[in-house]
Amino acid sequence: MKCITVLRNRCAHYSRLYYSLFTDMPKIPPGVVYMCSGRVFDQILMLKFLYARKYKWDTSFVLSLETLISEYQDSIYLYHIGFPGNWIELLTNKA
């Protein structure tokens, strides 16, 4: 919960997330193959596990994030925010 609180505070106080390192690392649930990078993706992945409505997460949040990243793909590098190559697979809820 501390990781999510830190993310919330950074967002609420207009702190930069690009290139930012998070010192508190979330605990990844057993069975999930992912190594934390200390970047914002770790925090977003943790939100996935805490989000109650899995279908809404996939159809609303992940879809919106995908659209946003696509829109700014020429301006950002995903590795600066810790997004691995398989980020969509990690963030979606497969049955």
DSSP file (Angstrom, degrees, kcal/mol; ACC not computed):
  #  RESIDUE AA STRUCTURE BP1 BP2  ACC     N-H-->O    O-->H-N    N-H-->O    O-->H-N    TCO  KAPPA ALPHA  PHI   PSI    X-CA   Y-CA   Z-CA
    1    1 A M     >        0   0    0      0, 0.0     4,-2.2     0, 0.0     5,-0.2   0.000 360.0 360.0 360.0 -30.0    0.0    0.0    0.0
    2    2 A K  H  >  +     0   0    0      1,-0.2     4,-2.4     2,-0.2     5,-0.2   0.898 360.0  54.2 -62.7 -38.7    2.9    2.3    0.6
    3    3 A C  H  > S+     0   0    0      1,-0.2     4,-2.1     2,-0.2    -1,-0.2   0.916 109.8  46.4 -60.4 -43.3    3.9    2.1   -3.0
    4    4 A I  H  > S+     0   0    0      2,-0.2     4,-2.7     1,-0.2    -1,-0.2   0.865 110.6  53.4 -68.9 -36.2    0.5    3.1   -4.2
    5    5 A T  H  X S+     0   0    0     -4,-2.2     4,-2.5     2,-0.2    -2,-0.2   0.910 108.7  49.1 -63.7 -42.6    0.4    6.0   -1.7
    6    6 A V  H  X S+     0   0    0     -4,-2.4     4,-2.3     2,-0.2    -2,-0.2   0.919 112.1  48.7 -63.7 -43.5    3.8    7.3   -3.0
    7    7 A L  H  X S+     0   0    0     -4,-2.1     4,-2.4     2,-0.2    -2,-0.2   0.931 111.3  50.1 -61.2 -46.2    2.4    7.1   -6.6
    8    8 A R  H  X S+     0   0    0     -4,-2.7     4,-2.9     1,-0.2    -2,-0.2   0.916 111.1  48.9 -58.8 -44.8   -0.8    8.9   -5.6
    9    9 A N  H  X S+     0   0    0     -4,-2.5     4,-1.8     2,-0.2    -1,-0.2   0.889 110.0  50.7 -65.1 -39.6    1.2   11.6   -3.9
   10   10 A R  H  <>S+     0   0    0     -4,-2.3     5,-3.3     2,-0.2    -1,-0.2   0.917 114.8  43.9 -63.9 -41.3    3.5   12.1   -6.9
   11   11 A C  H ><5S+     0   0    0     -4,-2.4     3,-1.3     3,-0.2    -2,-0.2   0.917 113.2  50.8 -68.7 -42.7    0.5   12.4   -9.2
   12   12 A A  H 3<5S+     0   0    0     -4,-2.9    -1,-0.2     1,-0.3    -2,-0.2   0.796 114.2  43.9 -66.5 -28.7   -1.4   14.7   -6.9
   13   13 A H  T 3<5S-     0   0    0     -4,-1.8    -1,-0.3    -5,-0.2    -2,-0.2   0.114 114.9-112.3-106.6  21.0    1.5   17.0   -6.5
   14   14 A Y  T < 5 +     0   0    0     -3,-1.3    -3,-0.2     1,-0.2     2,-0.1   0.812  56.4 166.1  57.4  37.0    2.4   17.1  -10.2
   15   15 A S      < -     0   0    0     -5,-3.3     2,-0.3    -6,-0.2    -1,-0.2  -0.482  42.9 -98.2 -79.9 156.2    5.7   15.3   -9.7
   16   16 A R        +     0   0    0     -2,-0.1    -1,-0.1     1,-0.1    -5,-0.0  -0.541  34.1 180.0 -75.5 135.0    7.5   13.9  -12.7
   17   17 A L    >   +     0   0    0     -2,-0.3     3,-1.2     2,-0.1    23,-0.4   0.666  56.9  94.4-104.2 -27.3    7.1   10.2  -13.4
   18   18 A Y  T 3  S+     0   0    0      1,-0.3    63,-0.2    21,-0.1     3,-0.1  -0.530 106.1   0.7 -69.0 129.4    9.2   10.0  -16.5
   19   19 A Y  T 3  S+     0   0    0     61,-1.1    -1,-0.3    -2,-0.3     2,-0.1   0.344 102.0 140.1  71.7  -3.5   12.8    8.9  -15.5
   20   20 A S    <   -     0   0    0     -3,-1.2     2,-0.4     1,-0.0    20,-0.3  -0.408  42.3-148.2 -74.7 144.9   11.6    8.7  -11.8
   21   21 A L        -     0   0    0     18,-0.1     2,-0.5    -2,-0.1    18,-0.2  -0.914   4.0-147.8-109.0 139.0   12.8    6.0   -9.5
   22   22 A F        -     0   0    0     16,-3.7   -19,-0.0    -2,-0.4    20,-0.0  -0.927   2.5-161.4-105.5 125.5   10.6    4.6   -6.8
   23   23 A T  S    S+     0   0    0     -2,-0.5     2,-0.6     2,-0.1    -1,-0.1   0.827  74.9  73.3 -78.3 -31.0   12.5    3.5   -3.7
   24   24 A D  S    S-     0   0    0    -22,-0.1    14,-0.0    14,-0.1    -2,-0.0  -0.750  74.8-153.8 -86.1 123.0    9.7    1.4   -2.3
   25   25 A M        -     0   0    0     -2,-0.6   -22,-0.1    11,-0.0     2,-0.1  -0.815  12.2-126.1 -99.8 133.2    9.3   -1.8   -4.4
   26   26 A P        -     0   0    0      0, 0.0     2,-0.7     0, 0.0    10,-0.1  -0.388  24.5-113.3 -71.9 154.6    5.9   -3.5   -4.5
   27   27 A K        -     0   0    0     -2,-0.1     0, 0.0    19,-0.0     0, 0.0  -0.810  30.1-140.2 -89.5 117.8    5.7   -7.2   -3.6
   28   28 A I        -     0   0    0     -2,-0.7     3,-0.1     6,-0.1     4,-0.1  -0.615  24.0-109.5 -80.4 133.5    4.8   -9.1   -6.8
   29   29 A P    >   -     0   0    0      0, 0.0     3,-1.6     0, 0.0    -1,-0.1  -0.201  42.2 -89.2 -60.5 151.9    2.3  -11.9   -6.2
   30   30 A P  T 3  S+     0   0    0      0, 0.0     3,-0.1     0, 0.0     0, 0.0  -0.312 112.7  32.0 -59.9 144.2    3.5  -15.5   -6.5
   31   31 A G  T 3  S+     0   0    0      1,-0.2     2,-0.6    -3,-0.1    -3,-0.0   0.281  89.0 113.7  91.7 -10.5    3.2  -16.9  -10.0
   32   32 A V    <   -     0   0    0     -3,-1.6     2,-1.1     2,-0.1    -1,-0.2  -0.851  59.1-147.3 -97.6 121.5    3.8  -13.6  -11.8
   33   33 A V        +     0   0    0     -2,-0.6     2,-0.3    -3,-0.1    57,-0.0  -0.755  50.6 117.9 -91.7  99.9    7.1  -13.5  -13.7
   34   34 A Y        -     0   0    0     -2,-1.1     2,-0.6    -6,-0.0    -6,-0.1  -0.923  49.5-147.3-162.5 134.4    8.3  -10.0  -13.4
   35   35 A M        -     0   0    0     -2,-0.3    -2,-0.0     2,-0.0     7,-0.0  -0.937  31.3-117.9-108.5 123.7   11.3   -8.3  -11.9
   36   36 A C        -     0   0    0     -2,-0.6   -11,-0.0   -10,-0.1    46,-0.0  -0.241  22.0-169.1 -60.9 142.9   10.8   -4.8  -10.5
   37   37 A S        -     0   0    0      2,-0.2    -1,-0.1    45,-0.1     3,-0.1   0.508  41.6-115.3-108.9 -10.6   12.7   -2.0  -12.1
   38   38 A G  S    S+     0   0    0      1,-0.3   -16,-3.7   -17,-0.1     2,-0.1   0.553  80.0 115.0  83.9   7.5   11.9    0.8   -9.6
   39   39 A R  S >> S-     0   0    0    -18,-0.2     3,-1.1    43,-0.1     4,-0.7  -0.443  86.2 -88.2-104.4 179.5   10.0    2.7  -12.3
   40   40 A V  H 3> S+     0   0    0    -23,-0.4     4,-2.1   -20,-0.3     3,-0.4   0.763 116.9  70.5 -63.5 -27.6    6.3    3.7  -12.6
   41   41 A F  H 3> S+     0   0    0     40,-1.8     4,-2.8     1,-0.2    -1,-0.3   0.884  92.7  58.6 -59.4 -36.4    5.4    0.5  -14.4
   42   42 A D  H <> S+     0   0    0     -3,-1.1     4,-1.8     1,-0.2    -1,-0.2   0.907 107.6  46.6 -56.7 -42.3    5.9   -1.5  -11.1
   43   43 A Q  H  X S+     0   0    0     -4,-0.7     4,-1.8    -3,-0.4    -1,-0.2   0.889 111.6  50.1 -69.5 -40.1    3.3    0.7   -9.4
   44   44 A I  H  X S+     0   0    0     -4,-2.1     4,-1.5     1,-0.2    -2,-0.2   0.902 109.1  52.5 -65.7 -40.5    0.8    0.4  -12.3
   45   45 A L  H  X S+     0   0    0     -4,-2.8     4,-1.2     1,-0.2    -1,-0.2   0.893 107.5  51.9 -61.7 -39.1    1.3   -3.4  -12.3
   46   46 A M  H  X S+     0   0    0     -4,-1.8     4,-1.2     1,-0.2    -1,-0.2   0.876 103.8  57.5 -65.7 -36.6    0.5   -3.4   -8.5
   47   47 A L  H  X S+     0   0    0     -4,-1.8     4,-1.7     1,-0.2     3,-0.3   0.875 100.1  59.6 -59.7 -36.6   -2.7   -1.4   -9.2
   48   48 A K  H  < S+     0   0    0     -4,-1.5     3,-0.2     1,-0.2    -1,-0.2   0.920 105.0  47.7 -57.2 -44.7   -3.8   -4.2  -11.5
   49   49 A F  H  < S+     0   0    0     -4,-1.2    -1,-0.2     1,-0.2    -2,-0.2   0.754 115.3  45.4 -71.7 -23.2   -3.7   -6.7   -8.7
   50   50 A L  H  < S+     0   0    0     -4,-1.2     2,-0.3    -3,-0.3    -1,-0.2   0.662  86.6 104.4 -91.6 -18.5   -5.6   -4.4   -6.3
   51   51 A Y     <  -     0   0    0     -4,-1.7     3,-0.1    -3,-0.2     6,-0.1  -0.487  58.7-155.6 -70.4 126.9   -8.3   -3.4   -8.8
   52   52 A A  S    S+     0   0    0     -2,-0.3     2,-1.1     1,-0.2    -1,-0.1   0.883  78.4  60.5 -74.5 -40.8  -11.5   -5.2   -8.0
   53   53 A R     >  -     0   0    0      1,-0.2     4,-2.1     2,-0.1    -1,-0.2  -0.727  62.0-178.1 -96.7  94.0  -13.2   -5.2  -11.4
   54   54 A K  H  > S+     0   0    0     -2,-1.1     4,-2.1     1,-0.2    39,-0.2   0.874  80.2  51.8 -60.1 -42.8  -10.9   -7.1  -13.7
   55   55 A Y  H  > S+     0   0    0      1,-0.2     4,-2.6     2,-0.2     5,-0.2   0.924 110.7  48.0 -62.7 -43.7  -13.0   -6.7  -16.9
   56   56 A K  H  >>S+     0   0    0      1,-0.2     4,-2.4     2,-0.2     5,-0.9   0.876 107.9  56.3 -65.4 -36.7  -13.2   -2.9  -16.4
   57   57 A W  I  <>S+     0   0    0     -4,-2.1     5,-2.6     3,-0.2     6,-0.3   0.947 113.0  41.2 -56.9 -49.3   -9.5   -2.8  -15.8
   58   58 A D  I  <>S+     0   0    0     -4,-2.1     5,-0.7     1,-0.2    -2,-0.2   0.915 121.9  39.0 -67.1 -44.2   -8.8   -4.4  -19.2
   59   59 A T  I  <5S+     0   0    0     -4,-2.6    -1,-0.2    -5,-0.2    -2,-0.2   0.716 131.0  22.7 -84.2 -20.5  -11.5   -2.5  -21.1
   60   60 A S  I  X5S+     0   0    0     -4,-2.4     4,-2.2    -5,-0.2    -3,-0.2   0.816 127.8  30.9-108.8 -64.9  -11.1    0.9  -19.6
   61   61 A F  I  ><S+     0   0    0     -5,-0.9     4,-2.7    -4,-0.2     5,-0.2   0.963 123.4  41.7 -66.7 -54.3   -7.7    1.4  -18.0
   62   62 A V  I  ><S+     0   0    0     -5,-2.6     4,-2.6     1,-0.2    -1,-0.2   0.902 116.5  50.0 -63.6 -40.8   -5.4   -0.7  -20.2
   63   63 A L  H  ><S+     0   0    0     -5,-0.7     4,-2.1    -6,-0.3    -1,-0.2   0.914 112.5  47.0 -63.6 -43.0   -7.2    0.4  -23.3
   64   64 A S  H  X S+     0   0    0     -4,-2.2     4,-2.4     2,-0.2    -2,-0.2   0.901 112.9  49.3 -65.0 -41.0   -6.8    4.1  -22.3
   65   65 A L  H  X S+     0   0    0     -4,-2.7     4,-2.6     2,-0.2     5,-0.2   0.905 110.0  51.2 -64.6 -41.4   -3.2    3.6  -21.4
   66   66 A E  H  X S+     0   0    0     -4,-2.6     4,-2.2    -5,-0.2    -2,-0.2   0.904 111.2  48.2 -61.2 -42.9   -2.5    1.8  -24.8
   67   67 A T  H  X S+     0   0    0     -4,-2.1     4,-2.3     2,-0.2    -2,-0.2   0.912 111.9  49.3 -64.1 -44.3   -4.1    4.7  -26.6
   68   68 A L  H  X S+     0   0    0     -4,-2.4     4,-1.7     2,-0.2    -2,-0.2   0.921 112.3  47.0 -62.5 -45.7   -2.1    7.3  -24.7
   69   69 A I  H  < S+     0   0    0     -4,-2.6    -1,-0.2     1,-0.2    -2,-0.2   0.895 112.1  51.0 -64.6 -39.8    1.2    5.5  -25.3
   70   70 A S  H >< S+     0   0    0     -4,-2.2     3,-1.0    -5,-0.2    -1,-0.2   0.893 107.9  53.2 -63.4 -40.1    0.3    5.1  -29.0
   71   71 A E  H 3< S+     0   0    0     -4,-2.3     3,-0.3     1,-0.2    -1,-0.2   0.861 119.7  32.6 -63.4 -36.6   -0.5    8.9  -29.2
   72   72 A Y  T >X S+     0   0    0     -4,-1.7     3,-1.9     1,-0.2     4,-1.4   0.099  79.3 121.7-108.7  21.8    2.9    9.9  -27.8
   73   73 A Q  T <4 S+     0   0    0     -3,-1.0    -1,-0.2     1,-0.3    -2,-0.1   0.756  74.5  53.6 -60.2 -25.7    5.0    7.0  -29.1
   74   74 A D  T 34 S+     0   0    0     -3,-0.3    -1,-0.3    -4,-0.2    -2,-0.1   0.632 113.1  43.7 -81.3 -13.1    7.4    9.4  -30.9
   75   75 A S  T <4 S+     0   0    0     -3,-1.9     2,-0.3     1,-0.0    -2,-0.2   0.619 109.4  52.3-107.2 -17.4    8.0   11.4  -27.7
   76   76 A I     <  -     0   0    0     -4,-1.4     2,-0.5    -7,-0.2     3,-0.1  -0.879  59.9-146.7-125.2 154.7    8.5    8.8  -25.1
   77   77 A Y    >   -     0   0    0     -2,-0.3     3,-1.9     1,-0.1     4,-0.4  -0.984  16.0-146.5-116.6 119.6   10.7    5.7  -24.6
   78   78 A L  G > >S+     0   0    0     -2,-0.5     5,-2.4     1,-0.3     3,-1.4   0.779  94.2  64.8 -60.4 -29.1    8.9    3.1  -22.6
   79   79 A Y  G > 5S+     0   0    0      1,-0.3     3,-0.8     3,-0.2    -1,-0.3   0.746  91.2  66.0 -69.2 -19.1   12.0    1.8  -20.9
   80   80 A H  G < 5S+     0   0    0     -3,-1.9   -61,-1.1     1,-0.2    -1,-0.3   0.700 109.1  38.4 -71.6 -18.3   12.4    5.2  -19.2
   81   81 A I  G < 5S-     0   0    0     -3,-1.4   -40,-1.8    -4,-0.4    -1,-0.2   0.205 123.0-105.0-115.0  13.2    9.2    4.5  -17.2
   82   82 A G  T < 5 +     0   0    0     -3,-0.8    -3,-0.2     1,-0.2   -43,-0.1   0.605  63.6 155.0  81.8  13.6   10.0    0.8  -16.8
   83   83 A F      < -     0   0    0     -5,-2.4    -1,-0.2    -6,-0.1    -2,-0.1  -0.639  31.6-147.6 -78.2 120.0    7.6   -0.7  -19.3
   84   84 A P    >   -     0   0    0      0, 0.0     3,-1.4     0, 0.0     4,-0.1  -0.292  30.3 -99.4 -76.8 170.8    8.9   -4.1  -20.5
   85   85 A G  T 3  S+     0   0    0      1,-0.3     3,-0.3     2,-0.1    -2,-0.0   0.806 123.6  47.9 -60.9 -30.4    8.3   -5.4  -24.0
   86   86 A N  T 3> S+     0   0    0      1,-0.2     4,-2.1     2,-0.1    -1,-0.3  -0.104  71.8 130.6-101.3  35.2    5.4   -7.5  -22.9
   87   87 A W  H <>  +     0   0    0     -3,-1.4     4,-2.1     1,-0.2    -1,-0.2   0.835  69.2  54.1 -61.7 -35.1    3.7   -4.8  -20.8
   88   88 A I  H  > S+     0   0    0     -3,-0.3     4,-1.7     2,-0.2    -1,-0.2   0.928 109.1  48.7 -66.4 -42.7    0.2   -5.4  -22.4
   89   89 A E  H  4 S+     0   0    0      1,-0.2    -2,-0.2     2,-0.2    -1,-0.2   0.904 112.5  48.9 -61.2 -41.4    0.3   -9.0  -21.4
   90   90 A L  H  < S+     0   0    0     -4,-2.1    -1,-0.2     1,-0.2    -2,-0.2   0.869 114.4  44.6 -67.1 -36.2    1.4   -8.2  -17.9
   91   91 A L  H  < S+     0   0    0     -4,-2.1    -1,-0.2    -5,-0.2    -2,-0.2   0.698  98.9  81.2 -86.1 -18.3   -1.3   -5.6  -17.4
   92   92 A T  S  < S-     0   0    0     -4,-1.7     2,-0.9    -5,-0.2   -38,-0.0  -0.555  78.5-124.5 -88.6 156.1   -4.3   -7.5  -18.9
   93   93 A N        -     0   0    0    -39,-0.2     2,-0.4    -2,-0.2    -3,-0.1  -0.844  25.9-164.9-100.1 103.1   -6.2  -10.1  -17.0
   94   94 A K              0   0    0     -2,-0.9    -5,-0.0    -5,-0.2     0, 0.0  -0.715 360.0 360.0 -87.9 139.6   -6.2  -13.3  -18.9
   95   95 A A              0   0    0     -2,-0.4    -1,-0.1     0, 0.0    -2,-0.0   0.475 360.0 360.0 -66.8 360.0   -8.8  -15.9  -17.8
